[in-house]
Amino acid sequence: MRVANRRRDAALLEGFEPRFADVKAVRMRYFVAGEGPPLVLVHGLSGAAANWRELAPRLARRCRVLVPDLPGHGGSGGLPAAPSLDAYAERLHGVAAREGMLPAAVVGHSLGGVIGLRWAIRRTDDVSALVLAGAAGIGSATRWAQFWVALLGLTRPSKAVAPLRRSIAAHGALRRAVFTRWQVSDPLSLTARAIEALLVATPLHVDVVSAGSALVADDPRDDLARVACPTLVVWGARDRQVPIDDAYEYARRLGAPLRVIADCGHLLIVERPEACLDAIEGFLRGIRPGSGSR
């Protein structure tokens, strides 16, 4: 059974080795592959490491890549009643330290972007660069966002449809029903691999509500001046979930460049992986080793 589970886990991210570590009383599942400068990819709320299926293997051609399941998500244990997103950032830091991958560049999508910010603020010397991809944290602090995060966390619609993911990939009507324009610009543009990446790990979630509650209580704007590492903001031009106004505010407050991806919604890491890859690799190539300035 253990061998079968390991093979299943390995299939989530092609070429990556699944590993486990106990970090501050949380059993963390994560994946590693590649050689080169350390890079950590952090998924969003109700997501999992598998969400990086389109990007992680390509990034591993030039980097040592670590892709964790956040606490409560995928194969990681829960972190109930976490007082803030700092607790999530600390678990990621612990995994990266265990793997000897500090300092590391961090790419965070949605919730993962805010966790990346908290990590960079708390552990200044351990985050060498930061990419915010459709990052939550500004719009998610509103009452309307709090309602939707709580509703989605409790109902977990993606878990209900996960067993149907192959049928969803094969039928346009099902794609439009599951992946609305609130998530992507064009549901029909998603590949079968992308749909698998988004849904395959959702039945394993044990607690996404705690992360959602910590997210809506977190407004990082007053702390952004404490981010010392080079930062890039990447956004979908048609992101209806986290509006592009948030991207402009992040870029302005961080003094960071902004890359807007045309005809793209919130799930940019699976909807436009080539454009995301170009933005991430170009940014990382342009950073001087040891640079700590934006």
Phi, psi and omega in degrees: 000319181296319178296318179298318179295322180294320177295319178298315180298318181296330181288343181294322178229110185300126178085359182259145177265123176284137179223163178228148176208144174269117182235110178051052174073013176239128176280112185257131170258139179207169185229143180225148176192163173087171177225146179130199180300141182292139180218130180245130179250126186240120183281177182263184181298133182067012177261197180197172179305326181300340178300338182268017185302326181281335187253320188303312180299327180287321178292331180289352175292334184235351184227159167273111191253132176242127182232102182269154160275125178298154176308134181086352184244148177055232182266010179269149177288167185280162176227071187293146175055036176296131184293335181197176177288348175302325181296324177289318179299322181294324177293320177295318177301318180297320178294314180298321178295319179300323182273002181066036185245042176236141356287157182227151167282145183233129173245121182238131177257130175056242175307321180300331177294318179291321177296320175300319177298315181296322177296314181296327181285318183283323187235070188305320185280351187255359175241111186275335179198157184221132174241123178259109181254105182055044188293137171283189174115329178260295177296333183285355177271000180277161179297321180296317178295322179299319179298312183290322178296317179295317181296313182292326178293325182279319183277330177047062183298328181295330178294322182292327184264352183305319179296343182261014191299327179289323176293322179298318180295330186271345186233122183301321181296320178292323177300314181295328181287323185272315182252093184276176179288354171289339181251318183226158179287319182220103181304329182287347179280345180290133176281165176300323177297321180295317179296318176300317181298324183282331190248339192299325186263355186297329178295344183274347183303136177250339180194097174259348181294320181298318178294320178297320179294319177293325180295310185290344177271358187250118172239104188279358191302319182290345183257358187294335178295345181271356177281114187262343186274159173302139185224143175235139175251125179237133188215150171278131183297334182247034178288111179266345181276314176235099191299154184294342173302326177295323179298315180297322181291317176301312182299318181294312184291327181271350186062037187251151173292151180240129175246116180258128182261119184294149175050050185217141180260209186287325183275053189297331184289343174248335181282321180226062184297325181296317179293321177296317179299315180299317181293315183293310182294320178298319178295312182294325178295329184277357182269127177287138177306129180084000180292135178238013183250155177269000000 
